[in-house]
Amino acid sequence: MGEAVVAIHFKDMHVDETVKDVLEKRCHGLSDEFPELTHLEVTLVPDGSRHAASGHATGKATEVATHAAGEEPRQAAEKVLDKLRAQLRRTHDKRIFAHRRQAHRSHPRRS
C-alpha cells in the first residue's frame, strides 16, 4: 500500500459520507498505483450552481496539479482524480521509459 498522505478538503459545503469514502478510496488507489507519491490533496469548492475541484500530487521527482468542474461534488472530484491519474501515468512512464531508451541507445550492438 502506498504511504502517501491523503488530504480531502470541502470548503464552504457539506458533503455526504459516502462521497467522502469514495474519494478517499480513489486517492488511496492512486497512491497504491504510484508508490512514488508522498502527498495527495483534493479540494472541492462550490462555484455558483456548479462545483469546482482541484488536485495536487507530489512525490519523488513528481509534482502534478489539475482542476475540473462538475454539477455535483462527486462528479467534479471524479474528473479531477481521473486527470491526476492521467498526468501521473504520463510522468511515471516518461521516467521509466527514459532509462530504457538510454539503455537501448548505448547497447554495444547499436554502435
Biopython code that builds the backbone (N, CA, C, O; Angstrom):
import numpy as np
from Bio.PDB.StructureBuilder import StructureBuilder

atoms = [
    (1, "MET", "N", (0.842, -1.185, 0.000)),
    (1, "MET", "CA", (0.000, 0.000, 0.000)),
    (1, "MET", "C", (0.874, 1.230, 0.000)),
    (1, "MET", "O", (1.905, 1.259, 0.672)),
    (2, "GLY", "N", (0.481, 2.242, -0.739)),
    (2, "GLY", "CA", (1.236, 3.481, -0.812)),
    (2, "GLY", "C", (1.252, 4.200, 0.524)),
    (2, "GLY", "O", (0.333, 4.057, 1.331)),
    (3, "GLU", "N", (2.281, 4.960, 0.745)),
    (3, "GLU", "CA", (2.437, 5.688, 2.006)),
    (3, "GLU", "C", (2.083, 7.158, 1.856)),
    (3, "GLU", "O", (2.474, 7.960, 2.704)),
    (4, "ALA", "N", (1.373, 7.538, 0.830)),
    (4, "ALA", "CA", (1.048, 8.939, 0.586)),
    (4, "ALA", "C", (0.068, 9.461, 1.627)),
    (4, "ALA", "O", (-0.847, 8.754, 2.050)),
    (5, "VAL", "N", (0.273, 10.696, 2.026)),
    (5, "VAL", "CA", (-0.659, 11.388, 2.906)),
    (5, "VAL", "C", (-1.781, 11.920, 2.028)),
    (5, "VAL", "O", (-1.528, 12.637, 1.060)),
    (6, "VAL", "N", (-3.012, 11.576, 2.361)),
    (6, "VAL", "CA", (-4.168, 11.986, 1.575)),
    (6, "VAL", "C", (-4.945, 13.049, 2.345)),
    (6, "VAL", "O", (-5.293, 12.852, 3.510)),
    (7, "ALA", "N", (-5.214, 14.174, 1.688)),
    (7, "ALA", "CA", (-5.999, 15.250, 2.298)),
    (7, "ALA", "C", (-7.130, 15.628, 1.343)),
    (7, "ALA", "O", (-6.892, 15.938, 0.176)),
    (8, "ILE", "N", (-8.351, 15.600, 1.849)),
    (8, "ILE", "CA", (-9.520, 15.976, 1.056)),
    (8, "ILE", "C", (-10.209, 17.119, 1.788)),
    (8, "ILE", "O", (-10.605, 16.981, 2.945)),
    (9, "HIS", "N", (-10.347, 18.246, 1.101)),
    (9, "HIS", "CA", (-10.941, 19.447, 1.703)),
    (9, "HIS", "C", (-12.254, 19.787, 1.019)),
    (9, "HIS", "O", (-12.362, 19.734, -0.206)),
    (10, "PHE", "N", (-13.252, 20.136, 1.823)),
    (10, "PHE", "CA", (-14.544, 20.601, 1.330)),
    (10, "PHE", "C", (-14.739, 22.001, 1.888)),
    (10, "PHE", "O", (-14.999, 22.159, 3.081)),
    (11, "LYS", "N", (-14.618, 23.010, 1.052)),
    (11, "LYS", "CA", (-14.725, 24.393, 1.517)),
    (11, "LYS", "C", (-16.147, 24.910, 1.365)),
    (11, "LYS", "O", (-16.740, 24.836, 0.289)),
    (12, "ASP", "N", (-16.678, 25.434, 2.456)),
    (12, "ASP", "CA", (-17.996, 26.073, 2.470)),
    (12, "ASP", "C", (-19.117, 25.178, 1.944)),
    (12, "ASP", "O", (-20.023, 25.645, 1.254)),
    (13, "MET", "N", (-19.046, 23.875, 2.280)),
    (13, "MET", "CA", (-20.085, 22.966, 1.824)),
    (13, "MET", "C", (-20.135, 21.731, 2.710)),
    (13, "MET", "O", (-19.160, 21.393, 3.381)),
    (14, "HIS", "N", (-21.269, 21.072, 2.704)),
    (14, "HIS", "CA", (-21.444, 19.811, 3.424)),
    (14, "HIS", "C", (-21.563, 18.704, 2.375)),
    (14, "HIS", "O", (-22.299, 18.835, 1.397)),
    (15, "VAL", "N", (-20.832, 17.623, 2.597)),
    (15, "VAL", "CA", (-20.827, 16.522, 1.632)),
    (15, "VAL", "C", (-21.189, 15.230, 2.356)),
    (15, "VAL", "O", (-20.797, 15.020, 3.504)),
    (16, "ASP", "N", (-21.930, 14.380, 1.683)),
    (16, "ASP", "CA", (-22.364, 13.093, 2.216)),
    (16, "ASP", "C", (-21.156, 12.207, 2.530)),
    (16, "ASP", "O", (-20.135, 12.286, 1.847)),
    (17, "GLU", "N", (-21.270, 11.368, 3.559)),
    (17, "GLU", "CA", (-20.181, 10.467, 3.966)),
    (17, "GLU", "C", (-19.803, 9.484, 2.867)),
    (17, "GLU", "O", (-18.634, 9.115, 2.746)),
    (18, "THR", "N", (-20.774, 9.053, 2.061)),
    (18, "THR", "CA", (-20.446, 8.100, 1.001)),
    (18, "THR", "C", (-19.519, 8.740, -0.031)),
    (18, "THR", "O", (-18.629, 8.074, -0.560)),
    (19, "VAL", "N", (-19.719, 10.019, -0.320)),
    (19, "VAL", "CA", (-18.840, 10.730, -1.253)),
    (19, "VAL", "C", (-17.430, 10.805, -0.673)),
    (19, "VAL", "O", (-16.449, 10.586, -1.385)),
    (20, "LYS", "N", (-17.332, 11.113, 0.614)),
    (20, "LYS", "CA", (-16.019, 11.169, 1.267)),
    (20, "LYS", "C", (-15.315, 9.824, 1.191)),
    (20, "LYS", "O", (-14.123, 9.756, 0.891)),
    (21, "ASP", "N", (-16.058, 8.748, 1.465)),
    (21, "ASP", "CA", (-15.469, 7.403, 1.433)),
    (21, "ASP", "C", (-14.991, 7.026, 0.039)),
    (21, "ASP", "O", (-13.907, 6.465, -0.118)),
    (22, "VAL", "N", (-15.796, 7.333, -0.972)),
    (22, "VAL", "CA", (-15.427, 7.014, -2.358)),
    (22, "VAL", "C", (-14.161, 7.772, -2.758)),
    (22, "VAL", "O", (-13.254, 7.199, -3.362)),
    (23, "LEU", "N", (-14.101, 9.054, -2.422)),
    (23, "LEU", "CA", (-12.932, 9.859, -2.774)),
    (23, "LEU", "C", (-11.688, 9.374, -2.042)),
    (23, "LEU", "O", (-10.600, 9.332, -2.616)),
    (24, "GLU", "N", (-11.848, 9.013, -0.790)),
    (24, "GLU", "CA", (-10.704, 8.508, -0.031)),
    (24, "GLU", "C", (-10.179, 7.203, -0.627)),
    (24, "GLU", "O", (-8.966, 7.014, -0.723)),
    (25, "LYS", "N", (-11.075, 6.305, -1.026)),
    (25, "LYS", "CA", (-10.663, 5.047, -1.657)),
    (25, "LYS", "C", (-9.947, 5.305, -2.976)),
    (25, "LYS", "O", (-8.929, 4.675, -3.264)),
    (26, "ARG", "N", (-10.476, 6.234, -3.781)),
    (26, "ARG", "CA", (-9.826, 6.563, -5.059)),
    (26, "ARG", "C", (-8.428, 7.132, -4.832)),
    (26, "ARG", "O", (-7.487, 6.781, -5.544)),
    (27, "CYS", "N", (-8.295, 8.011, -3.838)),
    (27, "CYS", "CA", (-6.989, 8.612, -3.546)),
    (27, "CYS", "C", (-5.996, 7.556, -3.085)),
    (27, "CYS", "O", (-4.840, 7.565, -3.507)),
    (28, "HIS", "N", (-6.434, 6.649, -2.226)),
    (28, "HIS", "CA", (-5.547, 5.579, -1.777)),
    (28, "HIS", "C", (-5.204, 4.635, -2.942)),
    (28, "HIS", "O", (-4.106, 4.081, -2.991)),
    (29, "GLY", "N", (-6.136, 4.460, -3.862)),
    (29, "GLY", "CA", (-5.850, 3.665, -5.061)),
    (29, "GLY", "C", (-4.752, 4.302, -5.899)),
    (29, "GLY", "O", (-3.888, 3.603, -6.428)),
    (30, "LEU", "N", (-4.781, 5.638, -6.023)),
    (30, "LEU", "CA", (-3.723, 6.343, -6.753)),
    (30, "LEU", "C", (-2.383, 6.188, -6.052)),
    (30, "LEU", "O", (-1.358, 5.992, -6.705)),
    (31, "SER", "N", (-2.386, 6.274, -4.733)),
    (31, "SER", "CA", (-1.119, 6.137, -4.006)),
    (31, "SER", "C", (-0.581, 4.710, -4.096)),
    (31, "SER", "O", (0.632, 4.503, -4.046)),
    (32, "ASP", "N", (-1.471, 3.726, -4.228)),
    (32, "ASP", "CA", (-1.017, 2.347, -4.432)),
    (32, "ASP", "C", (-0.446, 2.160, -5.832)),
    (32, "ASP", "O", (0.558, 1.472, -6.015)),
    (33, "GLU", "N", (-1.091, 2.775, -6.815)),
    (33, "GLU", "CA", (-0.659, 2.635, -8.208)),
    (33, "GLU", "C", (0.661, 3.360, -8.471)),
    (33, "GLU", "O", (1.473, 2.908, -9.279)),
    (34, "PHE", "N", (0.870, 4.488, -7.785)),
    (34, "PHE", "CA", (2.083, 5.288, -7.971)),
    (34, "PHE", "C", (2.798, 5.402, -6.628)),
    (34, "PHE", "O", (2.570, 6.358, -5.887)),
    (35, "PRO", "N", (3.657, 4.438, -6.308)),
    (35, "PRO", "CA", (4.303, 4.411, -4.988)),
    (35, "PRO", "C", (5.237, 5.583, -4.726)),
    (35, "PRO", "O", (5.629, 5.806, -3.581)),
    (36, "GLU", "N", (5.602, 6.337, -5.759)),
    (36, "GLU", "CA", (6.483, 7.485, -5.555)),
    (36, "GLU", "C", (5.761, 8.671, -4.918)),
    (36, "GLU", "O", (6.416, 9.627, -4.502)),
    (37, "LEU", "N", (4.434, 8.634, -4.831)),
    (37, "LEU", "CA", (3.674, 9.738, -4.247)),
    (37, "LEU", "C", (3.885, 9.811, -2.735)),
    (37, "LEU", "O", (3.913, 8.793, -2.043)),
    (38, "THR", "N", (4.032, 11.045, -2.240)),
    (38, "THR", "CA", (4.130, 11.261, -0.803)),
    (38, "THR", "C", (2.950, 12.065, -0.277)),
    (38, "THR", "O", (2.620, 11.970, 0.905)),
    (39, "HIS", "N", (2.306, 12.857, -1.136)),
    (39, "HIS", "CA", (1.193, 13.701, -0.701)),
    (39, "HIS", "C", (0.188, 13.849, -1.845)),
    (39, "HIS", "O", (0.562, 14.111, -2.988)),
    (40, "LEU", "N", (-1.074, 13.679, -1.518)),
    (40, "LEU", "CA", (-2.154, 13.810, -2.498)),
    (40, "LEU", "C", (-3.258, 14.651, -1.860)),
    (40, "LEU", "O", (-3.760, 14.316, -0.787)),
    (41, "GLU", "N", (-3.631, 15.743, -2.526)),
    (41, "GLU", "CA", (-4.601, 16.667, -1.964)),
    (41, "GLU", "C", (-5.682, 16.990, -2.992)),
    (41, "GLU", "O", (-5.390, 17.301, -4.146)),
    (42, "VAL", "N", (-6.936, 16.909, -2.547)),
    (42, "VAL", "CA", (-8.091, 17.245, -3.385)),
    (42, "VAL", "C", (-8.933, 18.261, -2.628)),
    (42, "VAL", "O", (-9.227, 18.077, -1.447)),
    (43, "THR", "N", (-9.325, 19.342, -3.317)),
    (43, "THR", "CA", (-10.146, 20.388, -2.709)),
    (43, "THR", "C", (-11.396, 20.596, -3.546)),
    (43, "THR", "O", (-11.318, 20.745, -4.766)),
    (44, "LEU", "N", (-12.551, 20.606, -2.887)),
    (44, "LEU", "CA", (-13.833, 20.850, -3.554)),
    (44, "LEU", "C", (-14.432, 22.140, -3.026)),
    (44, "LEU", "O", (-14.463, 22.377, -1.818)),
    (45, "VAL", "N", (-14.917, 22.985, -3.958)),
    (45, "VAL", "CA", (-15.481, 24.284, -3.605)),
    (45, "VAL", "C", (-16.735, 24.518, -4.447)),
    (45, "VAL", "O", (-16.720, 24.265, -5.651)),
    (46, "PRO", "N", (-17.831, 25.004, -3.827)),
    (46, "PRO", "CA", (-18.996, 25.361, -4.644)),
    (46, "PRO", "C", (-18.658, 26.571, -5.519)),
    (46, "PRO", "O", (-17.991, 27.508, -5.079)),
    (47, "ASP", "N", (-19.131, 26.529, -6.760)),
    (47, "ASP", "CA", (-18.842, 27.601, -7.710)),
    (47, "ASP", "C", (-20.137, 27.961, -8.433)),
    (47, "ASP", "O", (-20.396, 27.489, -9.540)),
    (48, "GLY", "N", (-20.944, 28.802, -7.794)),
    (48, "GLY", "CA", (-22.253, 29.131, -8.361)),
    (48, "GLY", "C", (-23.151, 27.916, -8.271)),
    (48, "GLY", "O", (-23.337, 27.363, -7.188)),
    (49, "SER", "N", (-23.707, 27.497, -9.380)),
    (49, "SER", "CA", (-24.566, 26.310, -9.397)),
    (49, "SER", "C", (-23.769, 25.031, -9.636)),
    (49, "SER", "O", (-24.334, 23.938, -9.642)),
    (50, "ARG", "N", (-22.467, 25.165, -9.830)),
    (50, "ARG", "CA", (-21.590, 24.009, -10.079)),
    (50, "ARG", "C", (-20.644, 23.818, -8.912)),
    (50, "ARG", "O", (-20.735, 24.520, -7.904)),
    (51, "HIS", "N", (-19.738, 22.866, -9.052)),
    (51, "HIS", "CA", (-18.706, 22.618, -8.052)),
    (51, "HIS", "C", (-17.358, 22.542, -8.766)),
    (51, "HIS", "O", (-17.241, 21.946, -9.837)),
    (52, "ALA", "N", (-16.362, 23.144, -8.165)),
    (52, "ALA", "CA", (-15.007, 23.122, -8.718)),
    (52, "ALA", "C", (-14.132, 22.229, -7.845)),
    (52, "ALA", "O", (-14.275, 22.208, -6.623)),
    (53, "ALA", "N", (-13.242, 21.507, -8.475)),
    (53, "ALA", "CA", (-12.323, 20.634, -7.756)),
    (53, "ALA", "C", (-10.914, 20.892, -8.262)),
    (53, "ALA", "O", (-10.691, 21.112, -9.452)),
    (54, "SER", "N", (-9.975, 20.860, -7.339)),
    (54, "SER", "CA", (-8.573, 20.966, -7.724)),
    (54, "SER", "C", (-7.820, 19.833, -7.045)),
    (54, "SER", "O", (-8.177, 19.396, -5.951)),
    (55, "GLY", "N", (-6.783, 19.371, -7.705)),
    (55, "GLY", "CA", (-5.993, 18.271, -7.172)),
    (55, "GLY", "C", (-4.516, 18.550, -7.322)),
    (55, "GLY", "O", (-4.089, 19.186, -8.286)),
    (56, "HIS", "N", (-3.737, 18.073, -6.366)),
    (56, "HIS", "CA", (-2.302, 18.287, -6.371)),
    (56, "HIS", "C", (-1.643, 17.035, -5.823)),
    (56, "HIS", "O", (-2.015, 16.550, -4.755)),
    (57, "ALA", "N", (-0.672, 16.513, -6.545)),
    (57, "ALA", "CA", (0.052, 15.323, -6.113)),
    (57, "ALA", "C", (1.550, 15.606, -6.159)),
    (57, "ALA", "O", (2.061, 16.138, -7.144)),
    (58, "THR", "N", (2.243, 15.247, -5.087)),
    (58, "THR", "CA", (3.686, 15.431, -5.031)),
    (58, "THR", "C", (4.330, 14.128, -4.572)),
    (58, "THR", "O", (3.715, 13.295, -3.906)),
    (59, "GLY", "N", (5.579, 13.994, -4.954)),
    (59, "GLY", "CA", (6.330, 12.809, -4.571)),
    (59, "GLY", "C", (7.737, 12.903, -5.096)),
    (59, "GLY", "O", (8.196, 13.968, -5.508)),
    (60, "LYS", "N", (8.420, 11.771, -5.076)),
    (60, "LYS", "CA", (9.801, 11.715, -5.543)),
    (60, "LYS", "C", (9.852, 12.070, -7.026)),
    (60, "LYS", "O", (9.356, 11.325, -7.871)),
    (61, "ALA", "N", (10.456, 13.212, -7.330)),
    (61, "ALA", "CA", (10.595, 13.709, -8.703)),
    (61, "ALA", "C", (9.246, 13.830, -9.417)),
    (61, "ALA", "O", (9.177, 13.710, -10.640)),
    (62, "THR", "N", (8.185, 14.066, -8.659)),
    (62, "THR", "CA", (6.849, 14.156, -9.226)),
    (62, "THR", "C", (6.105, 15.323, -8.601)),
    (62, "THR", "O", (6.063, 15.465, -7.379)),
    (63, "GLU", "N", (5.520, 16.155, -9.449)),
    (63, "GLU", "CA", (4.623, 17.198, -8.968)),
    (63, "GLU", "C", (3.649, 17.524, -10.090)),
    (63, "GLU", "O", (4.037, 18.063, -11.126)),
    (64, "VAL", "N", (2.373, 17.190, -9.871)),
    (64, "VAL", "CA", (1.343, 17.466, -10.856)),
    (64, "VAL", "C", (0.155, 18.129, -10.167)),
    (64, "VAL", "O", (-0.118, 17.882, -8.993)),
    (65, "ALA", "N", (-0.539, 18.968, -10.913)),
    (65, "ALA", "CA", (-1.727, 19.642, -10.392)),
    (65, "ALA", "C", (-2.720, 19.813, -11.528)),
    (65, "ALA", "O", (-2.336, 19.946, -12.690)),
    (66, "THR", "N", (-3.996, 19.807, -11.182)),
    (66, "THR", "CA", (-5.034, 19.986, -12.186)),
    (66, "THR", "C", (-6.320, 20.468, -11.510)),
    (66, "THR", "O", (-6.408, 20.527, -10.284)),
    (67, "HIS", "N", (-7.302, 20.808, -12.324)),
    (67, "HIS", "CA", (-8.597, 21.221, -11.797)),
    (67, "HIS", "C", (-9.694, 20.771, -12.760)),
    (67, "HIS", "O", (-9.443, 20.499, -13.934)),
    (68, "ALA", "N", (-10.913, 20.700, -12.234)),
    (68, "ALA", "CA", (-12.068, 20.294, -13.036)),
    (68, "ALA", "C", (-13.318, 20.861, -12.388)),
    (68, "ALA", "O", (-13.277, 21.356, -11.262)),
    (69, "ALA", "N", (-14.435, 20.786, -13.110)),
    (69, "ALA", "CA", (-15.715, 21.259, -12.583)),
    (69, "ALA", "C", (-16.799, 20.261, -12.943)),
    (69, "ALA", "O", (-16.678, 19.513, -13.912)),
    (70, "GLY", "N", (-17.866, 20.260, -12.143)),
    (70, "GLY", "CA", (-18.982, 19.365, -12.402)),
    (70, "GLY", "C", (-20.228, 19.857, -11.711)),
    (70, "GLY", "O", (-20.174, 20.749, -10.865)),
    (71, "GLU", "N", (-21.348, 19.274, -12.075)),
    (71, "GLU", "CA", (-22.629, 19.664, -11.489)),
    (71, "GLU", "C", (-22.713, 19.264, -10.016)),
    (71, "GLU", "O", (-23.254, 20.008, -9.198)),
    (72, "GLU", "N", (-22.183, 18.099, -9.684)),
    (72, "GLU", "CA", (-22.220, 17.567, -8.321)),
    (72, "GLU", "C", (-20.795, 17.484, -7.768)),
    (72, "GLU", "O", (-19.844, 17.383, -8.543)),
    (73, "PRO", "N", (-20.630, 17.524, -6.436)),
    (73, "PRO", "CA", (-19.285, 17.434, -5.854)),
    (73, "PRO", "C", (-18.548, 16.160, -6.250)),
    (73, "PRO", "O", (-17.360, 16.198, -6.571)),
    (74, "ARG", "N", (-19.256, 15.027, -6.227)),
    (74, "ARG", "CA", (-18.601, 13.768, -6.568)),
    (74, "ARG", "C", (-18.147, 13.763, -8.027)),
    (74, "ARG", "O", (-17.061, 13.276, -8.341)),
    (75, "GLN", "N", (-18.972, 14.299, -8.905)),
    (75, "GLN", "CA", (-18.635, 14.347, -10.328)),
    (75, "GLN", "C", (-17.374, 15.189, -10.548)),
    (75, "GLN", "O", (-16.489, 14.787, -11.303)),
    (76, "ALA", "N", (-17.288, 16.340, -9.901)),
    (76, "ALA", "CA", (-16.115, 17.205, -10.044)),
    (76, "ALA", "C", (-14.872, 16.514, -9.490)),
    (76, "ALA", "O", (-13.803, 16.578, -10.096)),
    (77, "ALA", "N", (-15.007, 15.857, -8.347)),
    (77, "ALA", "CA", (-13.868, 15.172, -7.745)),
    (77, "ALA", "C", (-13.411, 13.989, -8.605)),
    (77, "ALA", "O", (-12.212, 13.765, -8.769)),
    (78, "GLU", "N", (-14.360, 13.242, -9.149)),
    (78, "GLU", "CA", (-14.002, 12.107, -10.020)),
    (78, "GLU", "C", (-13.231, 12.596, -11.250)),
    (78, "GLU", "O", (-12.251, 11.978, -11.664)),
    (79, "LYS", "N", (-13.684, 13.709, -11.828)),
    (79, "LYS", "CA", (-12.995, 14.262, -13.002)),
    (79, "LYS", "C", (-11.565, 14.669, -12.656)),
    (79, "LYS", "O", (-10.633, 14.372, -13.404)),
    (80, "VAL", "N", (-11.394, 15.348, -11.523)),
    (80, "VAL", "CA", (-10.050, 15.807, -11.159)),
    (80, "VAL", "C", (-9.148, 14.615, -10.846)),
    (80, "VAL", "O", (-7.962, 14.645, -11.172)),
    (81, "LEU", "N", (-9.683, 13.572, -10.225)),
    (81, "LEU", "CA", (-8.862, 12.381, -9.939)),
    (81, "LEU", "C", (-8.496, 11.635, -11.227)),
    (81, "LEU", "O", (-7.395, 11.094, -11.338)),
    (82, "ASP", "N", (-9.416, 11.605, -12.198)),
    (82, "ASP", "CA", (-9.100, 10.996, -13.494)),
    (82, "ASP", "C", (-7.971, 11.770, -14.193)),
    (82, "ASP", "O", (-7.062, 11.172, -14.768)),
    (83, "LYS", "N", (-8.042, 13.101, -14.134)),
    (83, "LYS", "CA", (-6.995, 13.921, -14.752)),
    (83, "LYS", "C", (-5.660, 13.736, -14.037)),
    (83, "LYS", "O", (-4.614, 13.644, -14.679)),
    (84, "LEU", "N", (-5.698, 13.683, -12.707)),
    (84, "LEU", "CA", (-4.465, 13.464, -11.945)),
    (84, "LEU", "C", (-3.839, 12.125, -12.308)),
    (84, "LEU", "O", (-2.624, 12.028, -12.486)),
    (85, "ARG", "N", (-4.675, 11.087, -12.417)),
    (85, "ARG", "CA", (-4.166, 9.760, -12.765)),
    (85, "ARG", "C", (-3.485, 9.783, -14.139)),
    (85, "ARG", "O", (-2.415, 9.200, -14.318)),
    (86, "ALA", "N", (-4.109, 10.457, -15.100)),
    (86, "ALA", "CA", (-3.523, 10.532, -16.445)),
    (86, "ALA", "C", (-2.191, 11.274, -16.419)),
    (86, "ALA", "O", (-1.235, 10.854, -17.071)),
    (87, "GLN", "N", (-2.122, 12.370, -15.675)),
    (87, "GLN", "CA", (-0.862, 13.124, -15.590)),
    (87, "GLN", "C", (0.211, 12.315, -14.862)),
    (87, "GLN", "O", (1.375, 12.311, -15.262)),
    (88, "LEU", "N", (-0.193, 11.631, -13.793)),
    (88, "LEU", "CA", (0.769, 10.803, -13.063)),
    (88, "LEU", "C", (1.271, 9.654, -13.931)),
    (88, "LEU", "O", (2.456, 9.323, -13.891)),
    (89, "ARG", "N", (0.390, 9.045, -14.711)),
    (89, "ARG", "CA", (0.786, 7.948, -15.607)),
    (89, "ARG", "C", (1.795, 8.456, -16.625)),
    (89, "ARG", "O", (2.801, 7.796, -16.886)),
    (90, "ARG", "N", (1.531, 9.628, -17.202)),
    (90, "ARG", "CA", (2.431, 10.206, -18.195)),
    (90, "ARG", "C", (3.803, 10.479, -17.576)),
    (90, "ARG", "O", (4.826, 10.134, -18.168)),
    (91, "THR", "N", (3.832, 11.087, -16.408)),
    (91, "THR", "CA", (5.089, 11.395, -15.726)),
    (91, "THR", "C", (5.831, 10.124, -15.346)),
    (91, "THR", "O", (7.043, 10.023, -15.533)),
    (92, "HIS", "N", (5.105, 9.164, -14.818)),
    (92, "HIS", "CA", (5.690, 7.892, -14.396)),
    (92, "HIS", "C", (6.302, 7.158, -15.590)),
    (92, "HIS", "O", (7.434, 6.679, -15.513)),
    (93, "ASP", "N", (5.553, 7.070, -16.693)),
    (93, "ASP", "CA", (6.035, 6.366, -17.871)),
    (93, "ASP", "C", (7.242, 7.059, -18.498)),
    (93, "ASP", "O", (8.161, 6.389, -18.969)),
    (94, "LYS", "N", (7.253, 8.382, -18.509)),
    (94, "LYS", "CA", (8.411, 9.102, -19.049)),
    (94, "LYS", "C", (9.667, 8.751, -18.270)),
    (94, "LYS", "O", (10.731, 8.533, -18.849)),
    (95, "ARG", "N", (9.533, 8.697, -16.960)),
    (95, "ARG", "CA", (10.685, 8.391, -16.114)),
    (95, "ARG", "C", (11.153, 6.951, -16.345)),
    (95, "ARG", "O", (12.354, 6.711, -16.470)),
    (96, "ILE", "N", (10.240, 6.009, -16.401)),
    (96, "ILE", "CA", (10.577, 4.602, -16.584)),
    (96, "ILE", "C", (11.175, 4.351, -17.964)),
    (96, "ILE", "O", (12.223, 3.716, -18.081)),
    (97, "PHE", "N", (10.519, 4.843, -19.002)),
    (97, "PHE", "CA", (10.954, 4.547, -20.358)),
    (97, "PHE", "C", (12.168, 5.353, -20.784)),
    (97, "PHE", "O", (12.840, 4.970, -21.741)),
    (98, "ALA", "N", (12.475, 6.452, -20.114)),
    (98, "ALA", "CA", (13.690, 7.208, -20.428)),
    (98, "ALA", "C", (14.913, 6.343, -20.172)),
    (98, "ALA", "O", (15.863, 6.370, -20.955)),
    (99, "HIS", "N", (14.903, 5.579, -19.091)),
    (99, "HIS", "CA", (16.023, 4.691, -18.783)),
    (99, "HIS", "C", (16.145, 3.596, -19.853)),
    (99, "HIS", "O", (17.253, 3.234, -20.251)),
    (100, "ARG", "N", (15.037, 3.086, -20.300)),
    (100, "ARG", "CA", (15.062, 2.033, -21.325)),
    (100, "ARG", "C", (15.567, 2.586, -22.656)),
    (100, "ARG", "O", (16.344, 1.929, -23.349)),
    (101, "ARG", "N", (15.120, 3.806, -23.017)),
    (101, "ARG", "CA", (15.604, 4.390, -24.275)),
    (101, "ARG", "C", (17.108, 4.619, -24.213)),
    (101, "ARG", "O", (17.828, 4.344, -25.173)),
    (102, "GLN", "N", (17.575, 5.121, -23.082)),
    (102, "GLN", "CA", (19.012, 5.369, -22.924)),
    (102, "GLN", "C", (19.787, 4.058, -23.007)),
    (102, "GLN", "O", (20.831, 4.010, -23.657)),
    (103, "ALA", "N", (19.314, 3.016, -22.379)),
    (103, "ALA", "CA", (19.988, 1.723, -22.428)),
    (103, "ALA", "C", (19.977, 1.172, -23.856)),
    (103, "ALA", "O", (20.957, 0.573, -24.299)),
    (104, "HIS", "N", (18.888, 1.371, -24.562)),
    (104, "HIS", "CA", (18.784, 0.892, -25.936)),
    (104, "HIS", "C", (19.796, 1.611, -26.829)),
    (104, "HIS", "O", (20.428, 0.983, -27.679)),
    (105, "ARG", "N", (19.951, 2.916, -26.642)),
    (105, "ARG", "CA", (20.893, 3.691, -27.460)),
    (105, "ARG", "C", (22.345, 3.299, -27.181)),
    (105, "ARG", "O", (23.177, 3.291, -28.089)),
    (106, "SER", "N", (22.640, 2.980, -25.941)),
    (106, "SER", "CA", (24.024, 2.687, -25.581)),
    (106, "SER", "C", (24.378, 1.210, -25.685)),
    (106, "SER", "O", (25.473, 0.811, -25.287)),
    (107, "HIS", "N", (23.480, 0.398, -26.209)),
    (107, "HIS", "CA", (23.753, -1.027, -26.359)),
    (107, "HIS", "C", (24.903, -1.237, -27.339)),
    (107, "HIS", "O", (24.936, -0.580, -28.380)),
    (108, "PRO", "N", (25.844, -2.126, -27.043)),
    (108, "PRO", "CA", (27.044, -2.306, -27.901)),
    (108, "PRO", "C", (26.732, -2.688, -29.358)),
    (108, "PRO", "O", (27.472, -2.287, -30.257)),
    (109, "ARG", "N", (25.689, -3.429, -29.607)),
    (109, "ARG", "CA", (25.377, -3.857, -30.967)),
    (109, "ARG", "C", (24.849, -2.709, -31.815)),
    (109, "ARG", "O", (24.803, -2.839, -33.038)),
    (110, "ARG", "N", (24.454, -1.605, -31.226)),
    (110, "ARG", "CA", (23.916, -0.481, -31.995)),
    (110, "ARG", "C", (25.015, 0.454, -32.477)),
    (110, "ARG", "O", (24.731, 1.395, -33.219)),
    (111, "SER", "N", (26.240, 0.228, -32.083)),
    (111, "SER", "CA", (27.343, 1.132, -32.461)),
    (111, "SER", "C", (27.726, 1.003, -33.888)),
    (111, "SER", "O", (28.633, 1.696, -34.348)),
]
sb = StructureBuilder()
sb.init_structure("model")
sb.init_model(0)
sb.init_chain("A")
sb.init_seg("    ")
for serial, (resi, resn, name, xyz) in enumerate(atoms, 1):
    if name == "N":
        sb.init_residue(resn, " ", resi, " ")
    sb.init_atom(name, np.array(xyz, "f"), 0.0, 1.0, " ", f" {name:<3s}", serial, name[0])
structure = sb.get_structure()
